[in-house]
Amino acid sequence: MLYESESITISLDAGIATLSLHFEGAQPNLWNAERFTEFLQALAAVERQPVVSHLVLRSAKASGFCGGFDLDAIADLDTAENVREFTALGQEATGRLADAPFFTIALLHGPIFGPGLDLALACDYRLAETTPTTVLGFPDIDHGLLPACGGITRLTRLVGASHAVEILTSREMVTAREAMAIGLVDRAFCERRAKIELRSFLNAIRRKPRHWRTPLDGWAARRVVAAYRQSLRSSTLASAVGIVTIAAANETRGLLAERIAFADVLKSTAGQTALALRMDEPASACRRIPAHLVVVGSVAPVADLVSESLLRGARVSVIDPDEDHFGLGLEPQIAAALARGRLTPLEADRARARVSFLEQAEHRSGDLVLLTRDDAQTLEVAEAAARPCAVILAVNCRVKSLAVLSSQPRRLVGLERSIATEMIEIVRLKATGDAAMND
């Protein structure tokens, strides 16, 4: 073993070093200053070995490559000096990776967000598994955190200003196959072929010149950015898009602009508010899903929630034999996932096979129960289907009326869904104090 710690291990075999990330915590590899420091130490250990010809950067966590920033650590950056030190450290890590004297390859799976995508972009090549959870992007831009480690600059110089702005401004993350289509990743393949594809790729690049990025047309970038400015949702997005123009013209200035913009947005009132709201909320692709989801009533109001759980491996039981549930929402969602490359046709068939339509519930089997009708009979079915500690999520229902009928009202949570927003409603019982409601 070339390097070993609780967070990073590096193995060496026939000139190929494999750096595996396994940071503590349920989320996939969240980054803070201490982890950047350790990454630099690990990278130095590889640089001292003249026999290394390739470095493979991967995650040893099944949950994914990177879930983003460690928000607790970001919230503790209470001075301008701390923020400058953090961004300088992050850019040193990506810069050392970009300038490494050997080939660098990022092997990606699951969420690849924020600083994880920054690191992947600093590598010479990126290979991605096409699992339903493999998505790339910067989801925290919409919540007050800009890329700080060179991500915007290298993304612009790799895929061009148009694709870069689209990725930065869209709420949709990029799938592995979509990323390959625009040049963001070099190969995309199914999970079971990962080892074979990596080995064949390593053999192939031994005989090819190193892949260098080329300068872009700054004037073309300005035209692209100008076309997007009218539709931007926030000043944070405006800052991110503005960096694209700078990065297209000059890489060094782009990196400096990222550091300055990160600090400005983070310390602004809007940035602090967004950070406070996001402290305990992981990105959607990092959230745990129930192993068994039960829908009592129509699937249509919750088709997106059900299909996302289904695509990520959950079993789904639907108790409402009167409707065409696939036609009302599940089949279009599966078709869209196929079109975006999140699934193969075989995986789509397996997802369909995990859906069962029942006339009555499997007794106490649901890890999460979605209730979409608010009558007493449907509530009784939902309670029979839920495990003892499972939540019953009443969607677009009169949750207070249901609480009167329920034998266990503390398990009821209301979810009001509309085109504009979602609102959570809980039932206040006699024993519920003000402190619990405030929490």
C-alpha positions in Angstrom: 0.0 0.0 0.0 1.5 3.3 -1.1 -0.6 5.4 1.3 -3.2 4.5 3.9 -5.4 6.5 6.3 -9.0 6.4 7.5 -10.1 8.6 4.5 -7.7 7.8 1.6 -5.9 4.7 0.5 -3.5 4.4 -2.5 -2.4 1.1 -4.0 0.2 0.6 -6.7 0.3 -2.1 -9.3 2.4 -2.2 -12.4 2.8 1.6 -12.6 -0.9 2.2 -12.0 -1.7 4.0 -8.7 -5.3 3.8 -7.5 -6.4 6.5 -5.1 -9.6 5.5 -3.3 -11.7 8.0 -1.3 -13.7 6.8 1.7 -14.5 9.8 3.9 -16.4 9.3 7.1 -20.2 9.8 7.0 -23.3 8.4 5.3 -23.1 10.9 2.4 -20.6 10.1 -0.4 -17.3 11.9 0.3 -18.1 15.5 1.4 -15.2 17.9 1.1 -13.7 20.3 3.7 -10.3 21.9 4.3 -8.9 19.0 6.3 -9.8 16.5 3.5 -8.2 18.7 0.8 -5.1 18.9 2.9 -5.0 15.1 3.3 -5.6 14.7 -0.5 -2.6 16.8 -1.2 -0.5 14.7 1.1 -1.7 11.5 -0.6 -1.0 13.0 -4.0 2.5 13.9 -2.9 3.1 10.3 -2.0 2.2 9.3 -5.6 4.4 12.1 -7.1 7.4 10.7 -5.2 7.1 7.4 -7.1 8.9 7.7 -10.5 7.4 4.3 -11.5 3.8 5.7 -11.6 2.5 6.2 -15.1 -1.2 6.4 -14.4 -3.3 7.6 -11.4 -6.9 6.4 -11.1 -9.1 8.5 -8.8 -12.2 6.7 -7.5 -14.6 6.4 -4.5 -14.6 3.3 -2.3 -18.1 4.2 -1.2 -21.0 2.5 -2.8 -23.1 5.6 -2.3 -21.2 7.6 -4.9 -18.1 9.7 -5.9 -18.9 13.0 -4.1 -22.0 14.5 -2.5 -20.6 18.0 -2.5 -19.3 20.3 0.2 -19.2 19.5 3.9 -21.8 22.2 4.8 -20.9 22.2 8.5 -17.3 23.1 7.6 -18.4 25.7 5.1 -20.6 27.4 7.7 -17.6 27.6 10.0 -15.7 29.8 7.5 -16.4 32.9 9.5 -13.7 35.2 8.3 -12.6 36.4 4.8 -9.1 34.9 5.5 -10.7 31.5 6.3 -12.6 31.6 3.0 -9.5 32.6 1.0 -7.5 29.8 2.6 -10.2 27.2 1.8 -10.5 28.2 -1.8 -6.8 28.4 -2.3 -6.5 24.9 -0.8 -9.2 23.5 -3.1 -7.6 25.0 -6.1 -4.2 23.7 -5.1 -5.6 20.2 -5.0 -7.2 20.4 -8.4 -4.2 22.3 -9.8 -1.7 19.6 -8.6 -4.0 16.9 -10.2 -4.2 18.8 -13.5 -0.4 19.3 -13.6 0.6 15.8 -12.5 3.5 14.2 -14.4 1.4 11.1 -15.1 -2.0 10.3 -16.7 -4.9 11.0 -14.4 -8.3 9.2 -14.8 -11.4 9.7 -12.7 -13.6 6.6 -12.4 -17.1 7.9 -11.5 -20.3 6.5 -10.1 -23.2 7.8 -8.2 -23.5 11.5 -7.5 -20.5 13.6 -8.8 -21.2 17.0 -7.3 -19.4 20.2 -6.5 -15.8 19.7 -5.4 -15.9 16.1 -6.6 -16.7 17.3 -10.2 -14.0 19.9 -9.8 -11.5 17.1 -9.2 -12.8 15.0 -12.0 -12.5 17.9 -14.4 -8.9 18.4 -13.3 -8.1 14.8 -14.5 -7.0 14.1 -18.0 -9.9 11.6 -18.5 -13.2 10.7 -16.9 -15.0 7.3 -17.1 -18.5 7.0 -15.7 -20.8 4.1 -14.8 -24.3 4.5 -16.2 -26.3 3.7 -13.0 -29.6 5.5 -12.2 -27.8 7.5 -9.5 -24.8 8.6 -11.7 -25.3 12.3 -12.3 -22.9 15.2 -12.6 -23.4 18.9 -11.8 -23.2 21.7 -9.3 -26.6 21.5 -7.5 -25.4 23.9 -4.7 -25.2 26.9 -7.1 -29.0 27.3 -6.7 -28.5 27.4 -3.0 -25.8 29.9 -2.5 -22.5 27.9 -3.1 -20.5 28.5 -6.2 -17.8 26.1 -7.4 -14.5 27.2 -5.9 -11.9 24.7 -7.0 -11.7 25.5 -10.8 -14.8 23.7 -11.8 -16.4 26.4 -13.9 -13.1 27.3 -15.6 -12.2 23.7 -16.5 -15.8 22.9 -17.5 -15.9 25.8 -19.9 -12.6 24.9 -21.5 -13.6 21.3 -21.8 -17.1 21.4 -23.2 -17.4 25.0 -24.4 -19.3 28.0 -23.2 -22.8 26.9 -24.3 -22.8 23.5 -22.6 -21.1 25.0 -19.5 -23.8 27.7 -19.1 -26.5 25.1 -19.6 -25.1 22.8 -16.9 -24.6 25.7 -14.5 -28.1 27.1 -14.9 -30.2 24.0 -15.2 -31.7 22.3 -12.2 -31.4 19.0 -14.1 -28.1 17.1 -13.4 -26.3 15.5 -16.4 -26.4 11.7 -16.7 -23.4 9.7 -17.7 -24.4 9.2 -21.3 -25.4 12.8 -21.7 -22.0 13.8 -20.3 -20.3 11.6 -22.8 -22.3 13.1 -25.7 -21.0 16.6 -24.9 -17.4 15.5 -24.1 -17.7 15.9 -20.3 -16.8 12.2 -19.8 -14.7 10.1 -22.2 -16.5 6.8 -21.7 -19.8 5.6 -20.2 -20.6 2.0 -19.5 -22.8 -0.2 -17.3 -21.7 -1.0 -13.8 -20.8 -4.7 -14.4 -18.3 -3.7 -17.1 -16.5 -1.1 -15.0 -13.3 -3.1 -14.4 -13.0 -4.3 -18.0 -13.6 -0.8 -19.4 -11.1 0.7 -17.1 -8.4 -1.8 -17.9 -9.0 -1.5 -21.7 -8.9 2.3 -21.4 -5.6 2.3 -19.4 -4.1 0.1 -22.1 -5.3 2.4 -24.8 -3.9 5.6 -23.4 -0.5 4.1 -22.9 0.0 4.6 -26.6 -1.8 8.0 -27.1 -0.6 11.5 -26.5 -1.9 13.2 -23.4 -5.3 14.9 -23.9 -4.8 18.7 -23.5 -7.5 21.3 -23.4 -7.5 24.0 -26.0 -8.2 27.8 -25.6 -11.7 29.0 -26.5 -13.1 32.0 -28.3 -13.8 34.7 -25.7 -16.1 36.6 -28.0 -18.2 33.5 -28.7 -18.5 32.9 -24.9 -19.8 36.5 -24.4 -22.5 35.9 -27.0 -23.6 32.7 -25.3 -23.7 34.3 -21.8 -25.6 37.3 -23.1 -28.3 35.0 -24.4 -28.8 33.4 -21.0 -28.7 36.5 -18.7 -32.4 37.4 -19.0 -33.5 34.0 -17.7 -31.2 33.7 -14.7 -33.0 33.0 -11.4 -30.5 34.5 -8.9 -27.4 36.7 -8.5 -25.5 33.5 -7.7 -26.3 32.1 -11.1 -25.3 35.4 -12.7 -21.9 35.2 -11.0 -21.4 31.6 -12.1 -22.3 32.5 -15.7 -20.1 35.6 -15.7 -17.1 33.4 -14.8 -17.7 31.4 -18.0 -16.8 34.5 -20.1 -13.6 35.1 -18.1 -12.6 31.4 -18.2 -13.1 31.1 -22.0 -10.6 33.9 -22.5 -8.0 33.1 -19.8 -7.7 30.1 -17.5 -5.7 31.8 -14.8 -8.2 34.7 -14.5 -11.1 32.2 -14.5 -9.6 30.5 -11.5 -9.1 33.8 -9.7 -12.7 34.8 -10.5 -14.0 31.6 -9.0 -12.2 32.3 -5.7 -13.5 35.8 -5.5 -17.1 35.0 -6.4 -17.2 32.1 -4.0 -16.2 34.4 -1.1 -18.6 37.2 -2.2 -21.6 34.9 -2.5 -20.9 32.9 0.6 -20.6 35.9 2.9 -23.7 37.7 1.4 -27.0 37.7 3.3 -28.6 35.5 0.5 -25.7 33.1 0.7 -25.9 32.7 4.5 -29.6 32.2 4.4 -29.4 29.6 1.6 -26.6 27.8 3.5 -28.7 27.7 6.7 -31.7 26.3 4.9 -29.5 23.6 3.3 -27.5 22.5 6.3 -29.3 19.2 6.9 -30.6 18.5 3.3 -28.5 16.3 1.1 -28.8 16.7 -2.7 -31.6 14.6 -4.1 -29.3 12.0 -5.7 -27.7 11.4 -2.3 -30.9 10.8 -0.4 -31.7 7.3 0.9 -34.8 5.7 -0.6 -37.2 3.2 1.0 -36.6 -0.4 0.1 -40.4 -1.0 -0.3 -42.7 1.9 -1.3 -46.5 1.4 -1.0 -48.9 3.7 -2.9 -52.5 3.6 -1.7 -54.7 5.4 -4.2 -53.7 7.0 -7.5 -50.1 7.1 -8.6 -50.5 10.2 -10.7 -49.9 12.8 -8.0 -46.7 11.1 -6.9 -45.5 9.6 -10.2 -42.1 11.4 -10.0 -41.4 10.3 -6.4 -42.4 6.7 -7.1 -40.5 6.5 -10.4 -37.3 7.9 -8.8 -37.5 5.3 -6.0 -38.2 2.6 -8.6 -35.3 3.6 -10.9 -33.0 3.5 -7.9 -33.9 -0.1 -6.9 -36.9 0.1 -4.7 -39.8 -2.3 -4.8 -43.2 -0.6 -5.4 -46.7 -1.9 -4.5 -49.7 0.0 -5.7 -53.1 -0.6 -4.0 -55.7 0.8 -6.4 -56.6 -1.7 -9.2 -58.9 0.8 -11.0 -56.3 2.8 -12.8 -53.7 2.4 -15.5 -50.7 3.4 -13.3 -48.0 2.9 -15.9 -50.0 5.1 -18.4 -50.6 7.8 -15.8 -47.0 8.4 -14.9 -44.6 5.5 -14.4 -44.1 4.5 -18.0 -43.3 8.1 -19.2 -40.8 8.5 -16.3 -39.1 5.2 -17.3 -39.1 6.2 -20.9 -37.5 9.6 -20.1 -34.8 7.8 -18.0 -34.1 5.5 -20.9 -33.8 8.5 -23.3 -31.4 10.2 -20.9 -29.2 7.1 -20.5 -30.0 6.5 -16.8 -31.2 3.0 -17.6 -30.5 0.3 -20.2 -33.5 -1.5 -21.8 -32.8 -4.5 -19.5 -32.7 -2.3 -16.4 -35.9 -0.7 -17.5 -37.6 -4.1 -17.7 -36.3 -5.0 -14.3 -37.7 -1.7 -12.9 -41.1 -2.5 -14.4 -40.9 -6.0 -12.8 -40.4 -4.4 -9.4 -43.9 -2.9 -9.5 -46.9 -5.0 -8.2 -50.5 -4.1 -8.3 -52.5 -5.4 -5.4 -56.1 -5.3 -4.2 -55.1 -5.4 -0.6 -51.9 -4.5 1.3 -49.1 -6.8 2.3 -49.4 -6.7 6.1 -46.9 -4.2 7.6 -44.4 -4.3 4.7 -44.1 -0.7 3.6 -41.0 1.3 4.5 -42.9 4.4 3.3 -46.6 4.7 2.4 -47.9 7.3 0.1 -51.6 8.0 0.6 -53.4 10.0 -2.2 -57.0 9.6 -1.1 -58.4 11.0 2.1 -61.3 8.6 3.0 -61.4 6.3 6.1 -61.3 3.1 4.1 -58.1 4.1 2.2 -56.5 5.3 5.4 -57.2 1.9 7.0 -55.5 0.2 4.1 -52.5 2.5 4.4 -52.1 1.8 8.1 -52.3 -1.9 7.6 -49.6 -1.7 4.9 -47.1 0.4 6.9 -44.3 -1.0 9.0 -44.6 -0.1 12.7 -42.2 2.8 12.5 -43.0 3.8 8.9 -44.4 7.3 7.9 -47.6 7.6 6.1 -47.3 10.5 3.7 -50.7 12.0 2.8 -50.4 13.8 -0.5 -52.8 16.5 -1.3 -55.1 15.2 1.4 -56.9 16.8 4.3 -54.4 15.6 6.9 -56.2 17.1 9.9 -59.4 15.2 9.0 -57.4 12.0 8.5 -55.7 12.5 11.9 -59.2 12.3 13.6 -59.8 8.9 11.8 -56.3 7.5 12.3 -55.4 5.1 15.0 -51.8 6.5 14.9 -52.0 10.1 13.9 -48.3 10.8 14.9 -47.3 8.8 11.8 -49.2 11.0 9.4 -47.4 13.7 7.5 -49.1 15.9 4.9 -47.6 16.9 1.6 -49.3 19.6 -0.4 -47.9 19.5 -4.0 -48.6 22.2 -6.6 -46.8 23.4 -9.7 -45.1 26.2 -7.8 -44.1 24.6 -4.5 -44.4 21.8 -1.9 -45.5 22.3 1.6 -45.2 19.8 4.5 -48.0 19.6 7.1 -47.8 17.7 10.4 -50.6 17.0 12.9 -50.4 18.7 16.3 -51.5 16.4 19.1 -52.4 17.2 22.7 -48.9 16.2 23.8 -47.1 18.2 21.1 -45.3 21.2 22.6 -44.3 24.5 21.0 -40.7 23.5 20.9 -41.5 20.4 18.8 -43.5 22.5 16.3 -40.7 25.0 16.0 -38.2 22.2 15.3 
